[in-house]
């Protein structure tokens, strides 16, 4: 699965599986947050590497976030790191602006595919998600008959990491940072 999997009792996790847990919250004052993390079940060299490279794609893009940077710059660093590692970047799903509504503008591509009018510059106060979906095989996806679950067309492994970010005057604040993450390399 790439995203939007629906858990059930029929699919049991086994040694070598990787799993994404994507969590959305809405605060009491009406604002949304969105974050996802990957887990490795047992041992899988291929799955562990894919999860690590995908997380690195996320971090490399977060490191660039500051006012004046174009969305395409963030997308290019994700695509370059994924492809130089032998992987592909999903094109059918993207990150998004987030706030009082769960999905807001801008749409955030994770590959270099911006039309000139959509390649906006980041500005202080913008809030959005970066959530690269990286595949071992090709980038194409399809949605299953349930109308929701997305899988890789070639049935290869896929991983996704995600954070909600706030562009600050001096850089970025990772609003969904977990306790085990070190963002001390960021300038705020």
C-alpha positions in Angstrom: 0.0 0.0 0.0 1.0 3.6 -0.7 -1.6 5.3 1.5 -5.1 5.2 2.8 -5.1 1.5 3.8 -8.1 0.2 5.7 -7.1 -2.2 8.5 -9.0 -5.4 8.9 -8.6 -8.9 10.5 -7.8 -10.5 7.1 -4.3 -9.0 6.7 -2.0 -10.1 9.4 1.4 -8.4 9.7 4.4 -10.7 9.2 8.1 -10.6 9.5 9.5 -8.3 6.8 6.4 -6.0 6.4 6.6 -2.3 6.7 3.7 -0.3 8.0 2.7 3.4 8.0 0.7 5.0 10.8 -0.8 8.3 9.6 -2.5 10.3 12.3 -4.6 13.4 12.0 -5.7 15.6 14.9 -8.0 18.6 15.3 -7.3 20.9 18.2 -10.0 22.3 20.4 -9.6 25.7 18.6 -10.3 24.0 15.3 -6.9 23.6 13.7 -5.6 20.4 12.1 -2.3 18.5 12.3 -1.1 15.6 10.2 1.8 13.3 10.7 2.9 9.8 9.8 5.7 7.4 10.8 6.9 4.1 9.4 7.4 0.9 11.4 9.3 -2.2 10.4 7.9 -5.6 11.4 10.8 -7.9 12.3 13.7 -7.7 9.9 13.8 -6.5 6.3 16.9 -4.9 4.8 15.0 -3.6 1.8 12.1 -2.2 3.9 14.5 -0.7 6.5 16.5 1.1 3.7 13.3 2.3 2.0 12.0 3.7 5.3 15.3 5.4 6.1 15.7 7.0 2.6 12.0 8.2 2.7 12.6 9.8 6.1 15.8 11.4 4.8 13.8 12.9 1.9 11.4 14.4 4.4 14.2 15.9 6.5 16.2 17.2 3.5 13.1 19.1 2.4 12.3 20.4 5.9 15.8 21.7 6.1 15.2 24.1 3.2 11.9 25.5 4.4 12.1 29.3 5.0 10.5 32.4 3.5 11.3 33.0 -0.1 12.0 29.3 -1.0 9.9 28.0 -3.9 7.9 24.8 -3.5 9.8 23.3 -6.5 13.1 23.6 -4.5 11.7 21.4 -1.8 10.3 18.9 -4.3 13.6 18.7 -6.2 15.6 17.7 -3.1 13.1 14.9 -2.4 13.1 13.6 -6.0 16.9 13.8 -6.3 17.5 11.9 -3.0 14.9 9.3 -3.8 16.0 8.7 -7.4 19.8 8.7 -6.5 19.0 6.0 -4.0 17.3 3.9 -6.8 13.7 4.7 -5.8 10.7 6.5 -7.4 8.5 9.3 -6.1 4.7 8.9 -6.1 3.0 11.5 -8.3 -0.7 10.8 -7.6 -0.7 12.1 -4.0 0.8 15.2 -2.4 1.3 17.2 0.7 -1.1 20.1 1.3 -1.8 23.3 3.1 -3.4 22.7 6.5 -5.2 24.8 9.1 -8.8 25.3 9.9 -9.5 23.0 6.9 -7.6 19.7 6.7 -6.7 20.1 3.0 -5.9 23.7 2.0 -3.7 25.3 -0.6 -1.0 25.0 -1.6 -0.7 21.5 -2.9 2.8 20.3 -2.3 4.3 18.0 -4.9 7.2 15.7 -3.9 8.7 15.7 -7.4 9.7 18.5 -9.8 6.4 18.9 -11.7 5.2 22.4 -10.9 3.6 24.6 -13.4 5.1 28.1 -13.2 1.9 29.7 -11.7 1.8 27.0 -9.0 5.4 27.2 -7.9 4.9 29.7 -5.1 7.4 31.1 -2.7 7.0 30.2 0.9 6.0 33.0 3.3 6.0 33.3 7.1 2.8 32.0 8.5 2.2 29.4 5.9 1.3 26.0 7.3 1.5 22.8 5.2 2.5 19.1 5.2 5.4 17.4 3.5 4.7 13.7 3.1 6.9 12.0 0.5 5.7 8.6 -0.7 8.7 6.7 -2.0 8.5 3.4 -3.9 11.0 0.6 -4.5 9.6 0.1 -8.0 7.8 2.5 -10.4 6.0 5.6 -9.3 2.5 4.7 -10.6 -0.3 3.9 -8.3 -3.9 2.6 -8.5 -6.8 2.8 -6.1 -8.4 -0.5 -5.1 -12.1 -1.4 -5.4 -12.8 -0.1 -2.0 -12.3 3.4 -3.5 -9.8 4.4 -0.9 -6.8 2.2 -0.6 -3.9 3.2 -2.9 -1.2 0.7 -3.9 1.8 0.7 -6.2 0.7 -0.4 -9.7 3.7 -2.9 -9.8 3.0 -4.0 -6.1 6.4 -2.8 -5.0 7.1 -1.6 -1.4 6.2 2.0 -0.6 7.0 4.2 2.4 5.8 7.5 3.7 6.9 9.9 6.4 5.0 13.2 7.1 5.2 16.3 9.2 3.1 19.5 9.6 5.2 22.6 9.2 4.9 26.3 10.0 7.0 28.7 8.0 8.5 31.2 10.5 10.2 34.6 9.8 13.6 32.8 10.3 12.9 29.3 9.0 10.5 26.6 10.0 8.8 25.0 13.1 8.0 21.3 12.9 4.6 21.3 14.6 4.3 17.5 14.7 7.9 16.8 15.9 8.2 13.6 17.9 10.3 13.2 21.0 12.8 10.9 19.2 13.6 13.5 16.5 16.4 16.0 16.6 15.7 19.2 14.6 18.5 21.2 16.1 20.0 21.7 12.6 17.1 24.0 11.8 17.4 27.8 12.1 14.2 29.3 13.4 
